[in-house]
Amino acid sequence: MLHHVEINVSNIKESYQFYSWLLPELGYDIYQQWEKGFSFKEGSTYLVFVQTESRYMDIPFHRSGVGLNHLAFQGTRELIDRLTIELKRKRIPILYEDRHPYAGGTGYYAVFFEGPDRLKLEIAENLPNNDKLNEID
């Protein structure tokens, strides 16, 4: 079982504004908050966001490089549809919009978008028989 994931961010205030809207929609509650970071927890797993130190700010993140590609969360079709509307209202671009909500393949219902620092995020319907691997880069 995953214990936690820690993500360095370029702007802690911008990240807090974004994730304090999104993560409660996915069942996470604020867990910790301090000057240079915050975390959200669901069950025994939590996500930590920490302000990147200035000496590392010139090294850009890109999901196609070595390291984290994206975070995927489980959700219902209704949640995915509601969040898609809210993402558009907030002017957060939907990735692969021409194939939305089946960008992950036939029978794979999801919404893909970018958070702060261009981290790709996905909310996918939790289907008991869906063992397809999402192959979107």
N, C-alpha and C positions, 0 to 999 in steps of 0.2 A: 504494500500500500504506500502511496506517495505521502510523505510527511509535509513538505512545503516546497514551494518554488520561489526563488528570489530574483527579481528583475530590476536591473539598474535603469533609471530613466533620466532623461535630459532636463526635465522640468517637473519637479515634484508636485507643484500646485496644479499644473495642467493635467497631470496624470491622476491626481486625487479627484479632480472635478469629473474626469471621464469615468474612472473606475468606481467612484462612489455612486454613480448612476447605474452603471452596467451590472456590477457584481451583486447588489441586493436583488436585482431582477432574476438572478440565477441562484438565489438562495443563500448567498454569502452575507455575513454580518461583519461590520467593522470589528477588528480584533485588537489592534494596537495602533497607536499614533504617536509620533515623535517629530522633532523638528525636521529631520531629513528623511522621513519615511513613514510608511503606514502598512497595515496588513488587513486582509479580509479572510475570514474563516468560514468554512462549511464543514460540519462534522469535525473530524480530526485533521483535516487538511487545510492549509492556509497558503495564501499568496502574499508575498512581501514585495513592496515597491520601495526602492531606495534611490535617493538622489545620487547621480554619478558624480564622482569627484572631478573637479575642474581639470586636473591633469590628464584625465581620460576622455574629456569631451570631444577632442578632435578625431577620435576613432569612431567613425559612423557604424551604425548597425545596419545590416541587411540580412533578411531572412534566408537568402540563397547562399550566404556564406557559411562557414563552419559555425555550428552552434544551433541555437533554438530556431526552428522554422515557424511554428505557430502554437497557440494554445487552443484546444477544442473543448467545448463544454457541451454537456447533454441538455436537451430541452425538449419540450413538446412542440408539436407543429403549431399549436396556438401561440405559444411563447415566441417561436421563431417568427411567425407572421406579425405579431405585435411589436417585437423588437425591430423588425425590418422597417415598419412604418415609422417608429421612433428614430431609427438611424437616419432615415431619409429626412425626417423633420429637422433633425440636428445637423443636416448636411454632411453626414459621415458617409463617404462613398461605399457602396456595396461592391465588393470585388466580384468579377465574373458575372456581372449583372445580366449579360445577354443569355446566361444559362441558369440564372437564379430561378427557383430554389433547388434546382437539380444539378448544380455545378459539380458536385461530387460524384455524379453518375445517376443512372436510372434507379429509382428507389432509395436514393440517399438525399433526404430533405434537410437542407441546411442554409444558413446565411453566413457569408464570409465578408469580413470588413477589416479595416486597419484601425488600431488604436493609436495613441500617442507614440511617437518614435517609429511609426510604421510597423509595429508588431502586428502580424496577422492574427486575427481572432476568428473563431468559428463557433457557431451554435448549431449542433446537429441533433436531429430527432433520434431518440434512443429507441431503436427497434430491436426486439429480441432476436430476430433472425438475420440482422444486418451484419455480416462479417466482411463486407467489402472494405478494402483499404482505400482511404481517400488519397488520390494521386495528384492533387492539385499542388503546384509549387508556389 
